[in-house]
Amino acid sequence: SQQGEEDPQALSIQEGENATMNCSYKTSINNLQWYRQNSGRGLVHLILIRSNEREKHSGRLRVTLDTSKKSSSLLITASRAADTASYFCATVLLQGAQKLVFGQGTRLTINP
Amino acid sequence: ETGVTQSPTHLIKTRGQQVTLRCSSQSGHNTVSWYQQALGQGPQFIFQYYREEENGRGNFPPRFSGLQFPNYSSELNVNALELDDSALYLCASSFPAGNTIYFGEGSWLTVV
């Protein structure tokens, strides 16, 4: 079963607007990683946030983590057409193999 | 560029056949994992290899098997292919324990 769930499942905005995607998970984690996937391609790593961190930034990306609510959010500011893709959050659990547990993803469309 | 390369990129097999997919991990990464991603779904963990030994497995039958070689490259073998095995197969590499996990571009398998 999926550990995480992304919300919304699909998001369509105008170029230049900000996009926010949310992710919830069920069990305690070591870290949470966000990925982007263009149609039919591999996953591109965006940000890793550890369980003892609350916020991280990378360029136009901002990720927050709230371990008390078991949730994370990804904010993309000043969106561009090239940001059109599916975005996945994936958790690495505290114990066991270092495997990623993915949600279903958010399909983001940026309209020019 | 993640440094993770996979081959082949696309292949078509007939039900009942066997397939081998290959992965070359990023330099120095001794942990390799394989994921299956069906259309419209998030990736599902198949198994992980660390220093040539399987150290974690997802909910996949034994006809999914793998190998990791001394140079940390890896193979995924699937026997007795079924139509539902049609998917994007993703290889990921990392250092162990809480580090960024990098993906290749994947191998598209179609079973007819």
Backbone of each chain as ProteinMPNN parsed JSONL, in Angstrom:
{"seq_chain_A": "SQQGEEDPQALSIQEGENATMNCSYKTSINNLQWYRQNSGRGLVHLILIRSNEREKHSGRLRVTLDTSKKSSSLLITASRAADTASYFCATVLLQGAQKLVFGQGTRLTINP", "coords_chain_A": {"N_chain_A": [[0.855, -1.185, 0.0], [0.342, 2.321, -0.538], [2.425, 4.647, 1.079], [2.351, 7.374, 1.125], [0.261, 10.177, 0.294], [-0.545, 12.379, -2.249], [-1.742, 15.698, -2.663], [-3.178, 18.316, -4.456], [-4.493, 15.817, -6.793], [-4.284, 16.655, -9.36], [-3.246, 19.726, -10.826], [-3.705, 22.86, -12.233], [-2.33, 25.779, -13.408], [-1.625, 29.289, -14.146], [1.205, 30.484, -15.965], [3.799, 31.903, -14.074], [2.403, 32.066, -11.718], [2.247, 30.751, -8.322], [2.752, 27.37, -7.275], [1.438, 24.94, -5.15], [1.921, 21.871, -3.615], [0.815, 19.133, -1.702], [1.643, 16.582, 0.683], [0.949, 13.663, 2.427], [1.752, 11.28, 4.97], [2.084, 8.042, 6.621], [3.617, 6.619, 8.584], [6.455, 6.83, 10.859], [9.348, 8.565, 9.733], [12.639, 8.567, 8.188], [13.623, 10.347, 6.299], [12.283, 12.593, 3.771], [11.677, 12.79, 0.349], [11.409, 14.742, -2.564], [10.381, 14.422, -5.926], [10.507, 15.045, -9.46], [8.816, 14.192, -12.453], [8.905, 14.028, -15.81], [6.762, 13.324, -18.554], [6.78, 9.907, -19.138], [9.45, 9.65, -18.532], [12.467, 9.326, -16.45], [12.832, 9.753, -12.849], [13.497, 12.863, -11.421], [15.506, 14.121, -8.936], [14.551, 16.469, -6.477], [14.498, 17.728, -3.822], [15.732, 16.751, -0.632], [14.517, 16.3, 2.587], [15.163, 16.06, 5.972], [14.016, 14.263, 8.908], [14.397, 15.821, 11.125], [14.371, 18.373, 10.231], [12.667, 21.37, 9.235], [12.177, 23.065, 7.138], [13.264, 23.596, 3.785], [15.112, 25.073, 1.123], [15.506, 25.418, -2.405], [16.57, 27.095, -4.994], [13.793, 28.045, -6.812], [12.19, 26.447, -5.33], [10.498, 25.416, -2.389], [10.378, 23.492, 0.439], [8.474, 22.12, 3.042], [8.242, 20.426, 6.185], [6.24, 18.741, 8.434], [6.378, 16.877, 11.039], [4.725, 16.216, 13.136], [2.209, 16.33, 12.099], [2.552, 14.592, 10.099], [3.101, 15.384, 7.416], [3.982, 17.085, 4.35], [4.953, 19.813, 2.253], [5.342, 21.11, -1.036], [6.415, 23.949, -2.574], [6.388, 25.734, -5.522], [7.656, 28.565, -6.814], [6.845, 31.374, -8.94], [6.065, 30.041, -11.416], [6.939, 28.177, -14.398], [6.492, 27.228, -17.851], [8.057, 24.993, -18.302], [7.964, 23.691, -15.901], [5.889, 21.992, -15.962], [4.839, 18.829, -15.187], [4.808, 15.64, -13.444], [4.724, 15.423, -9.932], [6.215, 13.883, -7.197], [6.109, 12.841, -3.821], [8.184, 11.057, -1.604], [8.83, 8.775, 0.951], [11.382, 7.755, 3.221], [11.609, 5.176, 5.386], [12.082, 4.778, 8.978], [13.2, 2.356, 9.731], [14.632, -0.643, 8.371], [15.279, -1.488, 4.891], [16.708, 1.056, 2.8], [14.378, 2.174, 1.303], [12.236, 3.879, -0.965], [8.988, 5.077, -0.467], [6.323, 5.755, -2.337], [3.773, 8.2, -3.132], [0.803, 8.764, -5.14], [1.278, 10.905, -6.714], [1.25, 14.307, -8.005], [-0.148, 15.852, -10.733], [1.043, 18.464, -12.449], [0.192, 21.239, -14.361], [1.309, 23.871, -16.26], [0.063, 26.691, -17.626], [0.666, 28.654, -20.476]], "CA_chain_A": [[0.0, 0.0, 0.0], [1.107, 3.541, -0.615], [2.654, 5.332, 2.35], [2.019, 8.78, 1.035], [-0.787, 10.619, -0.612], [-0.365, 13.763, -2.658], [-2.96, 16.47, -2.824], [-4.223, 17.641, -5.219], [-4.006, 14.851, -7.776], [-3.962, 17.441, -10.547], [-3.237, 21.163, -10.564], [-3.459, 23.622, -13.449], [-2.199, 27.202, -13.067], [-1.028, 30.127, -15.169], [2.637, 30.758, -15.836], [4.085, 33.014, -13.172], [1.763, 31.823, -10.42], [2.891, 29.77, -7.445], [2.085, 26.071, -7.182], [1.669, 24.249, -3.883], [1.494, 20.48, -3.578], [0.898, 18.6, -0.357], [1.904, 15.154, 0.791], [0.773, 13.127, 3.774], [2.267, 9.93, 5.101], [1.439, 7.341, 7.729], [4.492, 6.126, 9.645], [7.63, 7.664, 11.131], [10.274, 8.558, 8.611], [14.014, 9.049, 8.297], [13.616, 11.556, 5.487], [11.27, 12.667, 2.726], [12.316, 13.31, -0.863], [10.5, 15.157, -3.632], [10.877, 14.144, -7.263], [9.743, 15.479, -10.626], [8.858, 13.236, -13.546], [8.302, 14.404, -17.071], [5.995, 12.202, -19.098], [7.512, 8.773, -19.68], [10.88, 9.736, -18.24], [12.863, 8.958, -15.103], [12.553, 10.687, -11.763], [14.548, 13.832, -11.132], [15.483, 14.472, -7.521], [14.425, 17.901, -6.231], [14.944, 18.104, -2.468], [15.624, 15.819, 0.493], [14.361, 16.957, 3.887], [15.297, 15.047, 7.018], [12.935, 14.316, 9.881], [14.669, 16.866, 12.131], [14.341, 19.665, 9.544], [11.304, 21.875, 9.066], [12.042, 23.77, 5.874], [14.451, 23.68, 2.938], [14.917, 25.827, -0.104], [16.434, 25.189, -3.505], [16.105, 27.937, -6.097], [12.381, 28.43, -6.712], [11.486, 25.412, -4.58], [10.509, 25.458, -0.932], [9.744, 22.299, 1.008], [8.282, 22.117, 4.493], [7.941, 19.127, 6.776], [5.622, 18.782, 9.763], [6.344, 15.474, 11.453], [3.609, 15.997, 14.057], [1.031, 16.1, 11.248], [2.969, 13.659, 9.059], [2.791, 16.017, 6.138], [5.005, 17.915, 3.729], [4.456, 20.567, 1.113], [6.301, 21.607, -2.024], [5.991, 25.195, -3.2], [7.163, 26.2, -6.662], [7.312, 29.962, -7.033], [7.041, 31.938, -10.282], [6.083, 28.831, -12.253], [7.267, 28.279, -15.815], [5.93, 26.135, -18.645], [8.933, 23.835, -18.146], [7.657, 23.014, -14.64], [4.825, 21.017, -16.218], [5.358, 17.485, -14.893], [4.232, 15.023, -12.243], [5.573, 15.597, -8.758], [6.006, 12.817, -6.224], [6.851, 12.793, -2.581], [8.527, 9.688, -1.25], [9.402, 8.719, 2.288], [12.289, 6.686, 3.624], [11.188, 4.851, 6.736], [13.138, 4.756, 9.982], [13.841, 1.053, 9.837], [14.595, -1.481, 7.187], [16.046, -1.057, 3.73], [16.506, 2.452, 2.429], [13.503, 2.182, 0.149], [11.32, 5.002, -1.08], [7.58, 4.724, -0.549], [5.763, 6.858, -3.099], [2.352, 8.414, -3.316], [0.339, 8.674, -6.523], [1.793, 12.045, -7.451], [0.424, 15.443, -8.431], [0.106, 16.235, -12.12], [1.047, 19.925, -12.524], [0.195, 21.81, -15.71], [1.504, 25.323, -16.275], [-0.499, 27.234, -18.867], [1.387, 29.878, -20.884]], "C_chain_A": [[0.889, 1.232, 0.0], [1.248, 4.141, 0.767], [2.12, 6.744, 2.27], [0.876, 9.035, 0.088], [-0.535, 12.067, -0.955], [-1.725, 14.416, -2.883], [-2.581, 17.846, -3.372], [-3.631, 16.591, -6.158], [-3.622, 15.546, -9.069], [-4.117, 18.908, -10.223], [-2.881, 21.872, -11.858], [-3.439, 25.101, -13.1], [-1.598, 27.958, -14.239], [0.456, 30.34, -14.897], [2.84, 31.999, -14.968], [3.442, 32.862, -11.802], [2.586, 30.829, -9.605], [2.069, 28.488, -7.402], [2.441, 25.422, -5.862], [1.078, 22.847, -3.959], [1.738, 19.948, -2.175], [1.044, 17.088, -0.379], [1.666, 14.74, 2.235], [1.286, 11.697, 3.804], [1.809, 9.328, 6.423], [2.368, 6.968, 8.873], [5.732, 7.003, 9.774], [8.676, 7.477, 10.037], [11.676, 8.975, 9.007], [14.133, 10.356, 7.526], [12.504, 11.476, 4.45], [11.92, 13.331, 1.533], [11.232, 13.635, -1.89], [11.181, 14.936, -4.979], [9.935, 14.753, -8.3], [9.892, 14.425, -11.713], [8.141, 13.826, -14.748], [7.741, 13.139, -17.718], [6.9, 11.119, -19.681], [8.988, 8.748, -19.376], [11.187, 9.283, -16.812], [12.539, 10.041, -14.099], [13.758, 11.589, -11.517], [14.425, 14.262, -9.676], [15.446, 15.986, -7.353], [15.024, 18.282, -4.882], [14.788, 16.899, -1.534], [15.492, 16.633, 1.757], [14.346, 15.882, 4.954], [14.245, 15.276, 8.09], [13.154, 15.389, 10.942], [14.723, 18.266, 11.508], [12.896, 20.078, 9.318], [11.092, 22.537, 7.712], [13.361, 23.732, 5.124], [14.1, 24.403, 1.659], [15.933, 25.368, -1.135], [15.91, 25.967, -4.699], [14.671, 28.387, -5.889], [11.55, 27.432, -5.911], [11.629, 25.64, -3.086], [9.74, 24.255, -0.43], [9.628, 22.48, 2.504], [7.949, 20.704, 4.94], [7.381, 19.346, 8.17], [5.454, 17.338, 10.23], [5.202, 15.196, 12.426], [2.324, 15.723, 13.278], [1.319, 15.076, 10.15], [2.603, 14.204, 7.683], [3.955, 16.874, 5.668], [4.344, 18.698, 2.609], [5.619, 21.006, 0.245], [5.699, 22.844, -2.664], [6.938, 25.51, -4.339], [6.732, 27.637, -6.931], [7.578, 30.355, -8.483], [7.125, 30.818, -11.325], [6.354, 29.158, -13.722], [6.655, 27.096, -16.556], [6.744, 24.848, -18.472], [8.712, 23.095, -16.836], [6.523, 21.994, -14.805], [5.392, 19.609, -16.102], [4.5, 16.873, -13.798], [5.23, 15.138, -11.115], [5.194, 14.541, -7.716], [6.761, 13.13, -4.94], [7.095, 11.332, -2.254], [9.229, 9.696, 0.09], [10.362, 7.546, 2.416], [11.994, 6.413, 5.089], [12.383, 4.756, 7.685], [13.896, 3.451, 9.983], [13.755, 0.3, 8.518], [15.44, -0.915, 6.072], [15.742, 0.405, 3.415], [15.667, 2.508, 1.164], [12.602, 3.403, 0.205], [9.897, 4.474, -1.213], [6.862, 5.923, -1.146], [4.256, 6.968, -2.937], [2.029, 8.337, -4.801], [0.813, 9.854, -7.365], [0.75, 13.126, -7.718], [0.827, 15.804, -9.847], [-0.055, 17.753, -12.215], [1.124, 20.366, -13.974], [0.315, 23.316, -15.59], [1.057, 25.833, -17.635], [0.195, 28.541, -19.237], [0.461, 31.091, -21.006]], "O_chain_A": [[2.027, 1.201, 0.468], [0.294, 4.144, 1.545], [1.517, 7.253, 3.215], [0.566, 8.231, -0.79], [-0.334, 12.896, -0.067], [-2.706, 13.765, -3.243], [-1.716, 18.497, -2.787], [-2.412, 16.492, -6.299], [-2.739, 15.084, -9.791], [-4.994, 19.299, -9.453], [-1.888, 21.542, -12.506], [-4.412, 25.626, -12.559], [-1.123, 27.358, -15.203], [0.896, 30.37, -13.748], [2.143, 33.004, -15.115], [3.895, 33.47, -10.832], [3.486, 30.164, -10.118], [0.842, 28.522, -7.484], [3.614, 25.359, -5.493], [-0.085, 22.656, -4.312], [2.741, 20.271, -1.541], [0.63, 16.412, -1.321], [2.137, 15.402, 3.16], [1.259, 10.992, 2.795], [1.215, 10.019, 7.251], [1.949, 6.996, 10.03], [6.018, 7.819, 8.898], [8.858, 6.386, 9.497], [11.882, 9.644, 10.02], [14.67, 11.343, 8.029], [11.87, 10.436, 4.274], [12.634, 14.323, 1.681], [10.266, 12.889, -2.054], [12.367, 15.213, -5.157], [8.745, 14.947, -8.055], [10.96, 13.835, -11.876], [6.939, 14.087, -14.713], [8.202, 12.029, -17.45], [7.685, 11.374, -20.594], [9.714, 7.908, -19.909], [10.287, 8.907, -16.061], [12.037, 11.108, -14.45], [14.893, 11.121, -11.419], [13.365, 14.711, -9.24], [16.206, 16.707, -7.999], [15.961, 19.078, -4.821], [13.831, 16.132, -1.641], [16.269, 17.561, 1.982], [13.603, 14.906, 4.852], [13.654, 16.352, 8.172], [12.201, 15.821, 11.59], [15.08, 19.232, 12.182], [12.008, 19.231, 9.221], [9.975, 22.571, 7.197], [14.435, 23.822, 5.72], [12.968, 24.358, 1.176], [17.055, 24.983, -0.805], [14.938, 25.566, -5.339], [14.366, 29.042, -4.892], [10.329, 27.569, -5.828], [12.693, 25.998, -2.581], [8.596, 24.024, -0.821], [10.565, 22.936, 3.16], [7.438, 19.894, 4.166], [7.976, 20.05, 8.987], [4.495, 16.663, 9.853], [4.753, 14.055, 12.533], [1.457, 14.978, 13.736], [0.434, 14.735, 9.365], [1.895, 13.566, 6.904], [4.788, 17.324, 6.455], [3.306, 18.297, 2.082], [6.728, 21.242, 0.726], [4.606, 22.795, -3.227], [8.154, 25.549, -4.149], [5.569, 27.891, -7.242], [8.415, 29.761, -9.162], [8.13, 30.674, -12.021], [6.046, 30.245, -14.213], [6.336, 26.076, -15.945], [6.189, 23.749, -18.492], [9.216, 21.985, -16.665], [6.238, 21.225, -13.887], [6.313, 19.24, -16.83], [3.579, 17.511, -13.288], [6.434, 14.972, -11.313], [4.021, 14.339, -7.402], [7.893, 13.615, -4.963], [6.286, 10.47, -2.6], [10.112, 10.517, 0.339], [10.178, 6.494, 1.803], [12.112, 7.302, 5.932], [13.533, 4.666, 7.256], [15.105, 3.434, 10.21], [12.909, 0.585, 7.67], [16.22, 0.016, 6.274], [14.665, 0.916, 3.723], [16.165, 2.843, 0.089], [12.253, 3.893, 1.279], [9.636, 3.542, -1.975], [6.802, 6.987, -0.529], [3.562, 5.993, -2.65], [2.85, 7.91, -5.612], [0.754, 9.805, -8.593], [-0.456, 12.887, -7.661], [2.003, 16.035, -10.128], [-1.163, 18.27, -12.078], [1.998, 19.932, -14.724], [-0.478, 23.96, -14.904], [1.609, 25.452, -18.667], [0.303, 29.441, -18.404], [0.917, 32.185, -21.338]]}, "seq_chain_B": "ETGVTQSPTHLIKTRGQQVTLRCSSQSGHNTVSWYQQALGQGPQFIFQYYREEENGRGNFPPRFSGLQFPNYSSELNVNALELDDSALYLCASSFPAGNTIYFGEGSWLTVV", "coords_chain_B": {"N_chain_B": [[21.658, 15.198, -15.227], [21.991, 12.159, -13.652], [23.825, 10.185, -13.361], [23.087, 7.59, -13.281], [22.546, 4.913, -15.293], [20.473, 3.148, -17.563], [19.56, 0.178, -19.35], [17.788, -1.919, -21.688], [16.2, 1.002, -23.234], [13.645, 0.775, -24.206], [11.554, -2.069, -24.642], [9.906, -4.906, -26.071], [8.145, -7.728, -25.136], [6.959, -11.121, -25.219], [4.207, -12.657, -23.586], [5.056, -14.934, -21.02], [7.73, -15.097, -21.676], [11.161, -14.291, -20.728], [12.942, -11.572, -19.207], [15.755, -9.377, -19.028], [16.912, -6.579, -17.384], [19.178, -3.85, -17.206], [21.427, -1.944, -15.142], [23.529, 0.735, -14.419], [25.092, 2.07, -11.752], [25.438, 5.296, -10.079], [28.717, 6.59, -9.751], [30.507, 5.16, -7.139], [28.273, 4.678, -5.557], [26.923, 2.248, -3.493], [24.545, 1.034, -3.106], [21.747, -0.24, -4.639], [18.545, -0.004, -6.035], [15.438, -1.278, -7.302], [12.5, -0.289, -9.018], [9.056, -0.541, -9.903], [6.907, 1.052, -12.11], [3.714, 1.459, -12.894], [1.486, 2.668, -15.443], [0.342, 5.879, -14.751], [0.612, 5.603, -12.026], [2.367, 5.769, -8.845], [5.852, 4.935, -8.343], [6.694, 1.56, -7.368], [8.404, -0.22, -4.908], [10.67, -2.783, -5.656], [13.02, -4.418, -5.026], [16.123, -4.21, -3.136], [19.658, -3.929, -3.342], [22.652, -4.264, -1.565], [26.018, -4.042, -1.457], [26.208, -6.384, -3.048], [24.309, -8.091, -1.985], [20.898, -8.978, -1.439], [18.914, -6.821, 0.404], [16.401, -6.08, 1.092], [13.0, -6.298, 0.189], [10.146, -5.756, -1.787], [6.581, -6.215, -2.283], [6.611, -8.348, -4.34], [6.499, -11.169, -6.572], [8.544, -14.224, -6.533], [9.456, -14.58, -9.151], [10.524, -12.246, -9.936], [13.729, -11.275, -9.876], [17.112, -10.457, -8.888], [20.453, -9.122, -9.348], [23.538, -7.926, -8.039], [26.612, -6.598, -8.986], [30.234, -6.753, -8.421], [31.155, -4.212, -9.186], [29.068, -2.675, -8.523], [27.065, -2.36, -10.391], [23.878, -3.508, -11.69], [21.327, -6.008, -12.227], [17.971, -6.657, -13.229], [15.846, -9.322, -13.313], [13.088, -10.814, -14.855], [10.99, -13.473, -14.857], [8.759, -15.669, -16.747], [6.885, -13.799, -17.951], [4.077, -11.651, -17.484], [1.072, -10.024, -18.646], [0.481, -7.879, -16.968], [2.942, -7.089, -16.131], [3.829, -5.138, -17.717], [5.288, -2.038, -17.755], [7.094, 0.868, -16.506], [10.372, 0.408, -15.608], [12.426, 1.28, -13.051], [15.66, 2.113, -12.021], [17.539, 2.823, -9.135], [20.116, 4.522, -7.379], [22.295, 4.913, -4.544], [24.181, 6.082, -1.658], [24.179, 4.165, 1.367], [21.718, 4.531, 4.017], [19.909, 7.039, 4.566], [20.404, 8.951, 2.556], [20.405, 10.982, -0.479], [18.574, 9.62, -3.151], [19.079, 8.55, -6.348], [17.732, 8.385, -9.612], [17.62, 6.453, -12.665], [16.772, 6.814, -16.206], [14.979, 4.874, -16.803], [13.479, 1.769, -17.977], [11.284, 0.927, -20.433], [8.955, -1.56, -20.451], [7.017, -3.594, -22.431], [4.594, -6.029, -22.436], [3.216, -8.41, -24.471]], "CA_chain_B": [[22.398, 13.933, -15.244], [22.089, 11.543, -12.329], [24.89, 9.205, -13.347], [22.491, 6.255, -13.268], [22.165, 4.596, -16.666], [19.718, 1.914, -17.689], [19.375, -0.34, -20.703], [17.479, -1.014, -22.804], [15.222, 2.033, -22.91], [12.326, 0.22, -24.532], [11.544, -3.401, -25.216], [8.623, -5.601, -26.158], [8.29, -9.163, -24.918], [5.732, -11.898, -25.274], [3.82, -13.311, -22.329], [5.755, -16.189, -20.764], [9.167, -14.941, -21.89], [11.978, -13.764, -19.647], [13.61, -10.327, -19.58], [16.814, -8.867, -18.148], [17.155, -5.154, -17.468], [20.481, -3.55, -16.631], [21.569, -0.635, -14.515], [24.841, 1.129, -13.959], [24.809, 3.065, -10.714], [26.326, 6.451, -9.982], [30.029, 6.22, -9.251], [30.676, 5.1, -5.691], [27.06, 4.267, -4.855], [26.945, 0.806, -3.295], [23.171, 0.573, -2.866], [20.934, -0.144, -5.853], [17.157, -0.454, -5.862], [14.61, -1.33, -8.506], [11.108, 0.089, -8.818], [8.144, -0.719, -11.029], [5.914, 2.115, -12.167], [2.639, 1.27, -13.863], [0.993, 3.922, -16.004], [-0.535, 6.661, -13.888], [0.83, 5.267, -10.619], [3.687, 6.031, -8.296], [6.743, 3.756, -8.371], [6.593, 0.562, -6.301], [9.698, -0.826, -4.597], [10.77, -4.216, -5.943], [14.036, -4.888, -4.064], [17.335, -3.408, -2.997], [20.907, -4.639, -3.153], [23.743, -3.541, -0.906], [27.239, -4.862, -1.496], [25.924, -7.638, -3.764], [23.316, -8.922, -1.295], [19.567, -8.39, -1.337], [18.672, -6.436, 1.799], [15.035, -5.58, 1.249], [12.178, -6.706, -0.936], [8.749, -5.343, -1.748], [5.567, -7.243, -2.471], [6.715, -8.877, -5.695], [6.725, -12.617, -6.518], [9.931, -14.677, -6.74], [9.906, -14.529, -10.546], [11.328, -11.025, -10.015], [14.984, -11.513, -9.162], [18.122, -9.488, -9.262], [21.866, -9.334, -9.04], [24.41, -6.76, -8.016], [27.967, -7.042, -9.298], [31.257, -6.07, -7.603], [31.288, -2.789, -9.547], [27.798, -2.11, -8.062], [26.01, -2.397, -11.395], [22.821, -4.413, -11.249], [20.369, -6.548, -13.186], [16.649, -7.114, -12.797], [15.349, -10.388, -14.163], [11.693, -11.184, -14.635], [10.639, -14.704, -15.575], [7.335, -15.954, -16.982], [6.256, -12.486, -18.038], [2.629, -11.519, -17.555], [0.664, -8.756, -19.245], [0.535, -6.84, -15.937], [4.332, -6.668, -15.904], [4.072, -3.977, -18.572], [5.504, -0.9, -16.862], [8.409, 1.502, -16.526], [11.206, -0.128, -14.536], [13.373, 2.318, -12.667], [16.781, 1.762, -11.156], [17.966, 3.947, -8.306], [21.328, 4.238, -6.619], [22.588, 5.833, -3.447], [24.905, 5.548, -0.523], [23.149, 3.701, 2.299], [21.35, 5.242, 5.231], [19.421, 8.406, 4.667], [20.962, 9.863, 1.573], [19.651, 11.205, -1.705], [18.457, 8.463, -4.022], [19.067, 9.036, -7.724], [17.106, 7.458, -10.542], [17.894, 6.465, -14.083], [15.653, 7.192, -17.071], [14.027, 3.781, -16.821], [13.294, 0.866, -19.111], [9.858, 0.663, -20.688], [8.698, -2.937, -20.846], [5.657, -3.909, -22.872], [4.368, -7.466, -22.579], [2.048, -8.601, -25.363]], "C_chain_B": [[22.547, 13.353, -13.846], [23.252, 10.588, -12.236], [24.392, 7.78, -13.28], [22.01, 5.961, -14.692], [21.507, 3.229, -16.725], [19.623, 1.503, -19.149], [18.567, -1.63, -20.636], [16.454, 0.035, -22.382], [13.798, 1.554, -23.17], [12.497, -1.22, -24.994], [10.141, -3.99, -25.149], [8.887, -7.094, -26.034], [6.922, -9.827, -25.01], [5.473, -12.544, -23.922], [4.508, -14.666, -22.197], [7.263, -16.107, -20.958], [9.845, -14.403, -20.635], [12.672, -12.494, -20.13], [14.686, -9.986, -18.541], [17.015, -7.388, -18.422], [18.432, -4.833, -16.714], [20.579, -2.12, -16.133], [23.015, -0.433, -14.102], [24.658, 2.282, -12.98], [25.787, 4.224, -10.771], [27.619, 6.027, -9.292], [30.092, 6.266, -7.723], [29.446, 4.657, -4.925], [27.021, 2.754, -4.724], [25.558, 0.216, -3.018], [22.349, 0.812, -4.127], [19.548, -0.714, -5.566], [16.457, -0.457, -7.204], [13.163, -1.027, -8.131], [10.321, -0.207, -10.092], [7.113, 0.398, -10.981], [4.915, 1.821, -13.277], [2.126, 2.637, -14.295], [0.051, 4.617, -15.039], [-0.369, 6.41, -12.407], [2.188, 5.765, -10.152], [4.542, 4.778, -8.364], [6.549, 2.866, -7.147], [7.957, -0.121, -6.141], [9.677, -2.316, -4.876], [11.762, -4.855, -4.974], [15.242, -3.966, -4.104], [18.532, -4.325, -2.788], [21.934, -3.714, -2.52], [24.934, -4.479, -0.851], [26.93, -6.292, -1.953], [24.926, -8.552, -3.063], [21.974, -8.207, -1.272], [19.304, -8.067, 0.127], [17.312, -5.781, 1.985], [14.257, -5.932, 0.008], [10.758, -6.223, -0.724], [7.836, -6.519, -2.039], [5.544, -7.715, -3.925], [7.035, -10.362, -5.617], [8.17, -12.98, -6.839], [10.381, -14.648, -8.193], [10.591, -13.192, -10.865], [12.596, -11.277, -9.199], [16.027, -10.527, -9.638], [19.52, -9.933, -8.908], [22.521, -7.973, -8.889], [25.835, -7.276, -8.164], [28.984, -6.266, -8.458], [31.444, -4.607, -7.941], [29.998, -2.024, -9.228], [26.757, -1.975, -9.152], [25.028, -3.507, -11.035], [21.983, -4.884, -12.427], [19.054, -6.855, -12.488], [16.198, -8.157, -13.803], [13.894, -10.674, -13.814], [11.402, -12.404, -15.504], [9.138, -14.803, -15.778], [6.514, -14.668, -17.035], [4.746, -12.573, -18.177], [2.291, -10.142, -18.127], [0.785, -7.602, -18.243], [1.954, -6.395, -15.589], [4.701, -5.487, -16.795], [4.14, -2.733, -17.7], [6.838, -0.248, -17.187], [9.194, 0.953, -15.335], [12.35, 0.852, -14.286], [14.438, 1.754, -11.74], [17.191, 3.006, -10.388], [19.219, 3.574, -7.541], [21.566, 5.298, -5.558], [23.694, 5.243, -2.584], [23.852, 5.088, 0.471], [22.811, 4.75, 3.34], [21.09, 6.737, 5.073], [20.017, 9.407, 3.715], [20.068, 10.003, 0.352], [19.702, 9.966, -2.582], [18.222, 8.966, -5.436], [18.54, 7.959, -8.658], [17.676, 7.583, -11.95], [16.641, 6.824, -14.87], [14.628, 6.073, -17.214], [14.048, 2.957, -18.092], [11.807, 0.59, -19.252], [9.714, -0.76, -21.19], [7.232, -3.064, -21.235], [5.565, -5.402, -23.071], [3.086, -7.659, -23.389], [1.671, -10.08, -25.428]], "O_chain_B": [[23.148, 13.968, -12.966], [23.641, 10.206, -11.132], [25.195, 6.849, -13.225], [21.165, 6.679, -15.228], [21.914, 2.288, -16.045], [19.606, 2.337, -20.055], [18.644, -2.359, -19.647], [15.902, -0.044, -21.284], [12.87, 1.895, -22.437], [13.477, -1.55, -25.663], [9.321, -3.63, -24.305], [9.736, -7.651, -26.73], [5.881, -9.18, -24.894], [6.402, -12.925, -23.209], [4.54, -15.45, -23.146], [7.997, -16.959, -20.458], [9.2, -14.106, -19.629], [12.957, -12.352, -21.319], [14.542, -10.267, -17.352], [17.26, -6.989, -19.56], [18.738, -5.465, -15.702], [19.909, -1.215, -16.631], [23.64, -1.315, -13.513], [24.135, 3.337, -13.337], [26.828, 4.148, -11.424], [27.61, 5.212, -8.37], [29.771, 7.281, -7.104], [29.553, 4.294, -3.753], [27.079, 2.044, -5.728], [25.432, -0.974, -2.73], [22.268, 1.937, -4.62], [19.405, -1.764, -4.939], [16.837, 0.269, -8.124], [12.67, -1.444, -7.084], [10.849, -0.133, -11.202], [6.517, 0.658, -9.936], [5.241, 1.923, -14.459], [2.311, 3.634, -13.597], [-0.918, 4.024, -14.564], [-1.131, 6.946, -11.603], [3.043, 6.135, -10.957], [4.009, 3.67, -8.435], [6.278, 3.345, -6.046], [8.575, -0.541, -7.12], [8.795, -3.035, -4.405], [11.392, -5.731, -4.192], [15.37, -3.088, -4.957], [18.427, -5.366, -2.138], [22.065, -2.547, -2.89], [24.866, -5.565, -0.276], [27.34, -7.267, -1.323], [24.718, -9.682, -3.506], [21.91, -6.989, -1.107], [19.451, -8.929, 0.993], [17.104, -5.017, 2.929], [14.785, -5.873, -1.102], [10.231, -6.277, 0.387], [8.265, -7.673, -2.04], [4.568, -7.501, -4.643], [7.753, -10.793, -4.715], [8.928, -12.156, -7.351], [11.583, -14.687, -8.454], [11.17, -13.03, -11.939], [12.538, -11.467, -7.984], [15.855, -9.851, -10.653], [19.738, -10.962, -8.267], [22.118, -6.996, -9.521], [26.215, -8.269, -7.544], [28.648, -5.247, -7.855], [31.85, -3.826, -7.081], [29.851, -0.865, -9.614], [25.651, -1.513, -8.873], [25.312, -4.345, -10.179], [21.937, -4.245, -13.478], [19.022, -7.256, -11.324], [16.172, -7.899, -15.006], [13.521, -10.765, -12.645], [11.55, -12.366, -16.725], [8.35, -14.139, -15.103], [5.573, -14.481, -16.264], [4.208, -13.431, -18.877], [3.108, -9.222, -18.098], [1.146, -6.486, -18.616], [2.143, -5.436, -14.84], [5.773, -4.903, -16.639], [3.186, -2.403, -16.994], [7.606, -0.733, -18.018], [8.736, 1.024, -14.194], [13.12, 1.194, -15.183], [14.144, 1.016, -10.8], [17.189, 4.111, -10.931], [19.366, 2.433, -7.103], [21.097, 6.43, -5.669], [24.092, 4.089, -2.742], [22.723, 5.577, 0.425], [23.533, 5.731, 3.516], [21.93, 7.575, 5.4], [20.123, 10.59, 4.037], [19.11, 9.252, 0.17], [20.752, 9.341, -2.732], [17.28, 9.717, -5.69], [18.859, 6.779, -8.514], [18.141, 8.642, -12.37], [15.588, 7.102, -14.296], [13.521, 6.308, -17.698], [14.558, 3.378, -19.13], [11.156, 0.093, -18.333], [10.277, -1.127, -22.222], [6.332, -2.695, -20.48], [6.371, -5.984, -23.797], [2.024, -7.143, -23.04], [0.721, -10.445, -26.12]]}, "name": "protein", "num_of_chains": 2, "seq": "SQQGEEDPQALSIQEGENATMNCSYKTSINNLQWYRQNSGRGLVHLILIRSNEREKHSGRLRVTLDTSKKSSSLLITASRAADTASYFCATVLLQGAQKLVFGQGTRLTINPETGVTQSPTHLIKTRGQQVTLRCSSQSGHNTVSWYQQALGQGPQFIFQYYREEENGRGNFPPRFSGLQFPNYSSELNVNALELDDSALYLCASSFPAGNTIYFGEGSWLTVV"}
